[in-house]
Amino acid sequence: MREISTARLWRGQTIRTRADVMRMERLHERSRLIRWSLTAGWWAGWLTVMTVWGCLYVPALGGALTVAALAWLALGPWGLLVVALVGALVARLWSRSSPSSWESRVTSRLRRFARRTRYRWSWDDVCAATGVKATDASHRVIVPRLLWVSLAEHVDELHVQLCAGVTPGVIARQADALACEWCALEVRVLAHPHREGWVLLRVVYRDVLAEDADDEPPASADLKWLRVGRREDGEPWWLRLVGTHVLIAGLTGAGKSGLVAAIIRALAPAIRDGKVRLVGIDPKGGMEYRMVSELFYMLAYGDDEHLVAALEFAADLMRQRAEALGGNVRKLLARMFGDYPLYVILVDELLALTTYIANRDLKDRANAAVRRMLSQGRAPGVVVIGCVQDPRKEVLSFRDMFGYRVALRLDSDVETRMVLSDSAYERGARCDAIPEACPGMGFVIDEDGGKRQPIKVRADWVSDAELSYLAAEYPAPEQVDVPPLATRSKRSGGSTLGGQAA
């Protein structure tokens, strides 16, 4: 009987013979060799591509490596050694003699190339580790796709295509984890300016707004937008003025008065020409505005009755101008500012007028005057700029009537959402993280393109000497005193005040 070489289990299930095992081992050894060869080839190709890319991105490095390769081919190892020593000496002399050129052409480019490589290399793992992922029906882990990286000196922008199950809010909640992984100051999630379904990750490595500006911007001639500072991307910060009202919210020492001073500086030429009339209301006894009293058409400070009288005077001027322009134009245009000046109402602390006044009647009249100007002042050319320390709804109930809002340093994320929008904090507007040593730094909602992105800004510093110079060189052509507090009309409940709308 022939010997059976196939081993069988007691239930009759056939297993592999020794010859099968040896054949499988040979196959595994061959496949392992092929896999190692493919891996080595892939790494060699990747290193070659990255080397060429790095040489093209950093021309100085590319030139040095090219000379070293030619020296190796022509002279051998000794030639390579000589080229390395000469290159090290040239690099040392270059960095010592011209540090700025060395930084811009070599060091900065190397850092950016390393960041680009790190983004590309670790993107999938970082997204999976931080929870920026989704799972499909086959239990596969899906992450957003990194399509393009725009590098700058201190800020990088990652163009990311979202996947099913991952929203901008998901990435925004993991922004701190992404910043820690990339050793960045912060990561903000912005809507993509050109494509739907994409997001823009702004990775900030250095806060340029923490440094003082070198040059002073020229005074703005356009009243619709005032240049009052700079943005985090290096562009000027243009504050919207005509056609809206401005709310400036921030803690004590956050830089509210500095921003107001920058606004006054931008308005100074128009004040001298009679196109703008400033009405200042300073509940602090005039400490903020009396230094530049020559720039004001009307300046109120002192007791509560004086302040409320100025508010009602401005509200009545607005009503009279609306009656005069009614039937002719729907709103005041910029070309009409010569005949109908733009009134800018500066209120240093809104809560001192609308909440902290002890007299109930005066407080109600102040609230009514402010609400009238906020609801009706856009068309007749009356702009309210109000500063506030506490933006809570129960304290400042009409904050939503301000169309342009600036959030400086605040206490919590809740206050940031109150001032800007509900999603501003998740999209990077961390007003509670602004350092105390940076007054005038804050966030605004940028409406360019309709995306409503939170943008970090900082107001330019205006010294007391410059304010005194502006007051002397750009005085208001006309000044009036605050009228006495008008008595209420028994019929309408409003105040009676003479005068003509101008």
Secondary structure, DSSP 4 states (H G I P E B T S, - for coil): -PPP-S-B-TTS-B---HHHHHHHHHHHHHHHHHHHHHHHHHHHHHHHHHHHHHHHHSHHHHHHHHHHHHHHHHH-HHHHHHHHHHHHHHHHHHHHH-HHHHIIIIIHHHHHHHHHHHHHHHHHHHHHHHT--EE-TT--EE--EEEEEE--SSEEEEEEE--TT--HHHHHHTHHHHHHHTT-SEEEEEE-SS-TTEEEEEEESS-GGGSPPSSPPPPP--SSEEEEEEETTSSEEEEE-TTS-EEEE--TTSSHHHHHHHHHHHHHHHHHTTSEEEEEEETTTTTTTGGGGGGEEEEEESSHHHHHHHHHHHHHHHHHHHHHHTTT-SS--GGGTTTSPEEEEEES-HHHHHTS-S-HHHHHHHHHHHHHHHHHSTTTTEEEEEEES---TTT-TTGGG-SEEEE-S-S-HHHHHHHT-TTTTTTT--GGGS-TT-TTEEEEEE-GGG--EEEEEEEPP--HHHHHHHHHHS--S---PPPPPPPBPTTTSSB-------
